[in-house]
């Protein structure tokens, strides 16, 4: 019984590591620039051809500072390639993914996570 309980605990711990918050799972690529009770602003930086681990983001808006070409793989293995134009903004619901910068150039962006959406 203790062996089974230990195994279940390890599986739950491993599952929580699979898609952690971006700033915890990927501090090389994501760091908090600003945070208050309404938003958390995340600076994003990927060098040429860099790849992330699986991580998660709450709902929010991304602003592309530079152009980019990416391959996104979600937690179910679905793969999407996408392009970003500098100055463009997009809304995203909460999601989990890993990212690969397919470009020979660095990418920079800003992700604005919304807290308590709809409660103000």
C-alpha positions in Angstrom: 0.0 0.0 0.0 2.8 2.4 0.9 4.5 1.6 -2.4 1.4 2.4 -4.4 0.9 5.7 -2.4 4.5 6.6 -3.1 4.1 5.9 -6.8 0.9 7.9 -7.1 2.6 10.9 -5.3 5.5 10.8 -7.7 3.2 10.6 -10.7 1.2 13.6 -9.4 4.4 15.6 -8.8 5.7 14.7 -12.3 2.4 15.8 -13.9 2.7 19.1 -12.2 6.2 19.6 -13.6 5.0 18.9 -17.2 3.4 22.3 -17.6 4.5 24.7 -15.0 4.1 28.5 -15.1 6.4 29.9 -17.8 8.5 32.0 -15.5 9.2 28.9 -13.3 9.7 26.3 -16.0 11.6 28.6 -18.4 13.3 31.5 -16.6 15.8 31.7 -19.5 12.9 32.7 -21.8 10.3 34.4 -19.5 10.7 36.8 -16.6 8.3 39.0 -14.7 8.7 42.7 -15.7 5.8 44.0 -13.6 3.0 42.6 -11.4 0.1 43.9 -9.4 -3.3 42.6 -8.4 -4.7 43.1 -11.9 -1.9 41.9 -14.3 1.4 40.2 -14.6 3.6 41.4 -17.4 6.1 38.9 -18.7 9.1 39.7 -20.9 9.8 37.0 -23.5 13.1 36.4 -25.2 14.2 33.4 -27.4 17.5 33.3 -29.1 17.9 31.9 -32.6 16.6 28.3 -32.8 16.1 28.0 -29.0 13.5 25.6 -27.7 11.5 25.6 -24.4 10.2 22.9 -22.2 6.5 22.4 -21.8 5.0 25.3 -19.8 1.7 27.1 -19.3 0.3 30.6 -19.6 -2.9 32.0 -18.2 -5.2 33.9 -20.5 -3.7 37.1 -21.8 -2.4 39.3 -24.6 0.9 39.0 -26.3 2.6 42.0 -28.1 5.3 41.0 -30.5 8.3 43.3 -30.2 10.2 41.6 -33.1 9.1 39.3 -35.9 9.3 35.6 -35.3 8.7 32.2 -36.8 7.8 29.4 -34.3 6.7 25.8 -33.9 4.3 25.3 -31.0 3.6 21.9 -29.6 0.6 21.6 -27.2 0.3 19.2 -24.3 -1.6 16.7 -26.7 1.2 16.7 -29.2 -0.5 19.0 -31.8 2.0 21.0 -33.7 1.4 24.4 -35.2 3.8 26.7 -37.0 3.1 30.4 -36.7 4.6 33.8 -37.7 4.6 37.0 -35.7 4.9 40.5 -37.0 6.6 43.2 -35.0 4.0 45.4 -33.3 1.2 42.9 -33.7 -0.9 41.9 -30.7 -3.0 38.7 -30.1 -5.3 37.4 -27.4 -4.8 33.9 -26.1 -6.9 31.8 -23.7 -5.0 29.8 -21.1 -2.8 27.2 -22.8 0.1 24.8 -22.3 2.8 24.3 -24.9 6.5 24.2 -25.8 8.1 26.6 -28.3 10.8 26.4 -30.8 12.1 29.6 -32.5 12.6 28.5 -36.1 14.3 31.8 -37.0 18.0 32.7 -37.3 17.1 35.8 -35.3 16.3 36.4 -31.7 12.6 37.0 -30.8 11.3 39.4 -28.1 7.8 39.9 -27.0 5.6 40.9 -24.0 2.8 38.7 -22.5 0.2 40.5 -20.3 -1.5 38.0 -18.1 -4.9 39.0 -16.7 -5.7 38.4 -13.1 -9.3 38.3 -11.8 -10.7 38.9 -15.3 -14.3 40.0 -15.1 -14.3 40.8 -11.4 -13.8 44.6 -11.6 
